[in-house]
Amino acid sequence: MSRVGDIGLTALAPAIWGSTYIVTTQLLPPGVPLTVAMLRALPAGLLLLLIVRELPTGAWWWKSLVLGALNFALFWAFLFVSAYRLPGGVAATVGAVQPLIVIVLSRLVMGTPVRPLSIAAGIAGLCGVALLVLRPGAALDPLGIAAGLAGALSMAFGTVLSRHWKPAVSPLTFTAWQLTAGGLLLAPVAFLLEPGLPVLSAQNYMGFVYLGLIGAALTYILWFRGLGRIGPQAASALGFLSPLVAVLLGWGLLGQALDAVQVAGVVVVLTSVWASQRAASAAGRKAPAA
């Protein structure tokens, strides 16, 4: 498949993640975010394990636990703390620093060159997300900001290490290991800190099935495949599509307003994504010659 095709498939993952907010608020029971995160990861991971019938071997037992913690357990836990303590716009803007963190970690862990265009695109994407979701007078809670930064750092480490440690297995198997590990790590925390689930309705079940099969299993198969094909820096820049899709879904499905500032944010985000992919593609063309 061409690089454009690989970018398109990888971009589907963060685009679908942008629907998480609307699905969670409209279809799932409130007040149990860690339980929701666990039920999003663990059943999907176990289902994929049944399909692939392949368990980790050797060092991949502890590597799967580390990646499951970074990409799922810690990331989702910090994300929910940030979302509860900060307005949605502030939380999304804090989380948008992740591509910039990935650029630094890629350099430290894998020796990937730091490209000025990638830095500029990351800063532009951060500004675009701020235009999309940040509103004047938004409260700044120190603990919420710290949790948002910790979540971005956790996912950034998980993104880089997933590429650096990439095992000789399919993306389906790689996703199964990590989702299962992340769900198992979340289970005791959710059990100890949150009340039990209420009686679930049909729409609750629909929400869980969507988040598990589409929002977790399918998207992370595409995501981990993309990390191997286009690299962490190019993939992480696609993460700016998540808040963009979330805003567009709120406008299209919930009737939320979309003003001129947000439209400008859409343009800036799309431009930053294009620039980041251009920088990564240019670097890929230079690498064989070097």
C-alpha positions as CSV (number, residue, x, y, z in Angstrom):
1,M,0.0,0.0,0.0
2,S,1.2,3.5,-0.7
3,R,2.2,5.9,2.0
4,V,-1.0,8.0,1.4
5,G,-3.0,4.9,1.9
6,D,-1.2,4.1,5.1
7,I,-1.7,7.6,6.4
8,G,-5.4,7.4,5.5
9,L,-5.9,4.1,7.4
10,T,-4.0,5.4,10.4
11,A,-6.0,8.6,10.4
12,L,-9.2,6.6,10.8
13,A,-8.1,5.7,14.4
14,P,-8.0,9.2,15.9
15,A,-11.0,10.3,13.8
16,I,-13.1,7.5,15.3
17,W,-11.7,8.3,18.8
18,G,-13.2,11.8,18.3
19,S,-16.6,10.1,18.6
20,T,-15.8,8.8,22.1
21,Y,-17.1,11.9,23.9
22,I,-20.5,11.9,22.2
23,V,-20.9,8.1,22.7
24,T,-19.9,8.3,26.3
25,T,-22.2,11.2,27.2
26,Q,-25.2,10.0,25.2
27,L,-25.1,6.2,25.5
28,L,-23.2,5.2,28.7
29,P,-24.0,5.4,32.4
30,P,-22.4,8.4,34.1
31,G,-20.1,8.4,37.2
32,V,-18.0,5.2,36.4
33,P,-15.3,6.4,34.0
34,L,-12.6,3.8,35.1
35,T,-15.2,1.0,34.8
36,V,-16.1,2.2,31.3
37,A,-12.4,2.3,30.4
38,M,-11.9,-1.2,31.7
39,L,-15.0,-2.5,29.8
40,R,-13.8,-0.8,26.7
41,A,-10.4,-2.5,26.8
42,L,-10.6,-5.9,28.5
43,P,-13.5,-7.6,26.5
44,A,-12.1,-6.4,23.2
45,G,-8.6,-7.6,24.2
46,L,-9.9,-11.1,25.2
47,L,-11.9,-11.3,22.0
48,L,-8.9,-10.6,19.9
49,L,-6.8,-13.1,21.9
50,L,-9.5,-15.8,21.1
51,I,-9.1,-14.9,17.4
52,V,-5.3,-14.8,17.2
53,R,-4.7,-17.6,19.8
54,E,-1.2,-16.3,20.4
55,L,0.2,-15.3,23.8
56,P,3.3,-13.2,24.4
57,T,6.6,-15.0,24.9
58,G,9.8,-14.1,26.8
59,A,10.3,-10.4,27.4
60,W,7.0,-9.6,25.7
61,W,5.1,-10.5,28.9
62,W,6.4,-7.5,30.7
63,K,6.6,-5.3,27.6
64,S,2.9,-6.0,27.0
65,L,2.2,-4.9,30.5
66,V,4.2,-1.8,30.2
67,L,2.6,-0.8,26.9
68,G,-0.8,-1.7,28.1
69,A,-0.3,0.6,31.1
70,L,1.1,3.5,29.0
71,N,-1.4,3.3,26.1
72,F,-4.5,2.3,28.0
73,A,-4.5,2.0,31.8
74,L,-2.5,5.1,32.8
75,F,-3.5,7.2,29.8
76,W,-7.2,6.6,30.2
77,A,-7.1,7.1,34.0
78,F,-5.2,10.5,33.6
79,L,-7.5,11.5,30.8
80,F,-10.6,11.0,33.0
81,V,-9.1,12.9,35.9
82,S,-8.2,15.7,33.6
83,A,-11.7,15.7,32.0
84,Y,-13.4,15.8,35.4
85,R,-11.3,18.6,36.8
86,L,-11.0,20.8,33.7
87,P,-13.4,22.2,31.2
88,G,-13.4,20.1,28.0
89,G,-11.6,22.7,26.0
90,V,-8.7,23.1,28.5
91,A,-8.4,19.3,28.8
92,A,-8.2,18.8,25.0
93,T,-5.7,21.7,24.6
94,V,-3.4,20.2,27.3
95,G,-3.6,16.8,25.7
96,A,-2.7,18.3,22.3
97,V,0.9,18.7,23.4
98,Q,1.4,14.9,22.8
99,P,2.8,15.2,19.2
100,L,5.5,17.6,20.5
101,I,6.4,15.2,23.3
102,V,6.6,12.3,20.7
103,I,9.0,14.3,18.6
104,V,11.3,14.7,21.6
105,L,11.0,11.1,22.8
106,S,11.5,9.8,19.2
107,R,14.8,11.6,19.2
108,L,15.9,10.3,22.7
109,V,14.7,6.7,22.2
110,M,15.2,6.0,18.5
111,G,17.5,8.8,17.4
112,T,14.9,10.2,14.9
113,P,16.0,13.6,13.6
114,V,14.1,16.6,14.9
115,R,12.7,18.4,11.8
116,P,11.8,22.1,12.1
117,L,8.7,21.6,10.0
118,S,7.4,18.9,12.4
119,I,7.9,21.2,15.4
120,A,6.1,24.0,13.6
121,A,3.3,21.7,12.6
122,G,3.0,20.5,16.2
123,I,2.8,24.0,17.5
124,A,0.2,25.0,14.8
125,G,-1.9,21.9,15.6
126,L,-1.8,22.8,19.3
127,C,-3.0,26.3,18.5
128,G,-5.7,24.9,16.1
129,V,-7.1,22.7,18.9
130,A,-7.1,25.7,21.2
131,L,-9.1,27.7,18.6
132,L,-11.5,24.7,18.3
133,V,-12.3,24.0,21.9
134,L,-10.8,26.6,24.3
135,R,-13.1,29.4,25.5
136,P,-12.4,32.6,27.4
137,G,-12.6,32.4,31.2
138,A,-12.0,28.6,31.3
139,A,-10.9,27.5,34.8
140,L,-7.3,26.2,35.2
141,D,-7.1,23.5,37.9
142,P,-3.5,22.6,38.7
143,L,-4.2,19.0,39.4
144,G,-6.3,18.7,36.2
145,I,-3.5,20.2,34.1
146,A,-1.0,17.9,35.7
147,A,-3.2,14.9,35.0
148,G,-3.6,16.1,31.4
149,L,0.1,16.4,30.9
150,A,0.7,13.1,32.5
151,G,-1.8,11.5,30.2
152,A,-0.1,13.1,27.1
153,L,3.3,11.9,28.4
154,S,2.0,8.3,29.0
155,M,0.5,8.0,25.5
156,A,3.5,9.6,23.9
157,F,5.8,7.0,25.6
158,G,3.4,4.2,24.6
159,T,3.4,5.5,21.0
160,V,7.2,5.6,20.7
161,L,7.9,2.3,22.6
162,S,5.2,0.5,20.5
163,R,7.3,1.4,17.4
164,H,10.7,0.9,19.1
165,W,9.7,-2.5,20.5
166,K,7.6,-3.6,17.6
167,P,7.3,-7.4,17.8
168,A,7.4,-9.8,14.9
169,V,3.6,-10.4,15.1
170,S,0.6,-8.9,13.3
171,P,-1.0,-5.6,14.4
172,L,-4.1,-7.8,15.5
173,T,-2.0,-9.8,17.9
174,F,-0.1,-6.7,19.1
175,T,-3.4,-5.0,19.8
176,A,-4.8,-8.0,21.6
177,W,-1.8,-8.2,24.0
178,Q,-2.0,-4.5,24.9
179,L,-5.8,-4.2,25.3
180,T,-5.9,-7.3,27.5
181,A,-3.0,-6.0,29.7
182,G,-4.5,-2.5,29.9
183,G,-7.9,-3.9,30.9
184,L,-6.5,-6.2,33.5
185,L,-4.6,-3.3,35.0
186,L,-7.7,-1.1,35.1
187,A,-10.0,-3.8,36.6
188,P,-8.8,-3.7,40.3
189,V,-8.6,0.1,40.3
190,A,-12.1,0.4,38.9
191,F,-13.4,-2.2,41.4
192,L,-11.8,-0.4,44.4
193,L,-12.6,3.2,43.5
194,E,-16.0,3.1,41.8
195,P,-19.5,1.8,42.6
196,G,-20.9,-1.1,40.6
197,L,-22.6,-0.5,37.3
198,P,-26.3,0.2,37.4
199,V,-28.7,-2.0,35.4
200,L,-27.7,-1.5,31.8
201,S,-30.2,-0.4,29.1
202,A,-30.1,-1.4,25.5
203,Q,-28.4,1.9,24.6
204,N,-25.8,1.3,27.3
205,Y,-25.0,-2.1,25.7
206,M,-24.8,-0.4,22.2
207,G,-22.3,2.2,23.6
208,F,-20.1,-0.5,25.2
209,V,-20.1,-2.6,22.0
210,Y,-19.2,0.4,19.9
211,L,-16.4,1.6,22.2
212,G,-15.0,-1.9,22.6
213,L,-15.2,-3.3,19.0
214,I,-14.9,0.0,17.0
215,G,-13.4,2.5,19.4
216,A,-10.8,0.1,20.8
217,A,-10.2,-3.1,18.9
218,L,-10.5,-1.8,15.3
219,T,-8.9,1.6,15.9
220,Y,-5.9,0.3,17.8
221,I,-5.2,-2.3,15.2
222,L,-5.1,0.5,12.6
223,W,-3.0,2.7,15.0
224,F,-0.3,0.1,15.8
225,R,-0.2,-0.9,12.1
226,G,0.3,2.8,11.3
227,L,3.1,3.2,13.9
228,G,5.0,0.5,12.0
229,R,4.3,2.0,8.6
230,I,4.5,5.8,8.9
231,G,6.3,6.2,12.2
232,P,5.4,7.7,15.6
233,Q,5.8,11.4,14.6
234,A,3.6,11.2,11.6
235,A,1.0,9.1,13.4
236,S,0.9,11.2,16.6
237,A,0.2,14.4,14.5
238,L,-2.9,12.7,13.2
239,G,-4.2,12.8,16.8
240,F,-5.2,16.4,16.2
241,L,-8.1,14.9,14.2
242,S,-9.8,13.7,17.4
243,P,-10.9,17.0,18.8
244,L,-11.7,18.2,15.3
245,V,-14.1,15.3,14.8
246,A,-15.5,15.7,18.3
247,V,-16.4,19.4,17.5
248,L,-17.9,18.5,14.1
249,L,-20.0,15.7,15.6
250,G,-21.3,18.0,18.3
251,W,-22.2,20.6,15.7
252,G,-23.8,18.0,13.3
253,L,-25.5,15.7,15.8
254,L,-26.2,17.8,18.9
255,G,-26.8,21.1,17.3
256,Q,-23.8,22.8,19.0
257,A,-22.7,26.2,17.7
258,L,-19.7,26.4,15.3
259,D,-18.4,30.0,15.2
260,A,-15.8,31.7,13.0
261,V,-13.0,31.1,15.5
262,Q,-13.7,27.3,15.5
263,V,-13.8,27.3,11.7
264,A,-10.4,28.9,11.8
265,G,-9.3,26.2,14.2
266,V,-10.5,23.5,11.7
267,V,-8.4,25.1,8.9
268,V,-5.3,25.4,11.2
269,V,-5.6,21.8,12.4
270,L,-6.0,20.4,8.9
271,T,-3.0,22.5,7.7
272,S,-0.9,21.3,10.6
273,V,-1.7,17.6,9.8
274,W,-0.8,18.1,6.2
275,A,2.5,19.9,7.1
276,S,3.5,17.1,9.6
277,Q,2.8,14.4,7.0
278,R,4.8,16.4,4.4
279,A,7.7,16.7,6.8
280,A,7.6,12.9,7.6
281,S,7.3,12.0,3.9
282,A,10.3,14.2,3.0
283,A,12.4,12.6,5.7
284,G,11.4,9.1,4.5
285,R,12.6,10.0,0.9
286,K,15.9,11.2,2.2
287,A,16.6,8.2,4.5
288,P,17.3,5.7,1.7
289,A,19.7,8.1,0.0
290,A,21.5,8.8,3.3
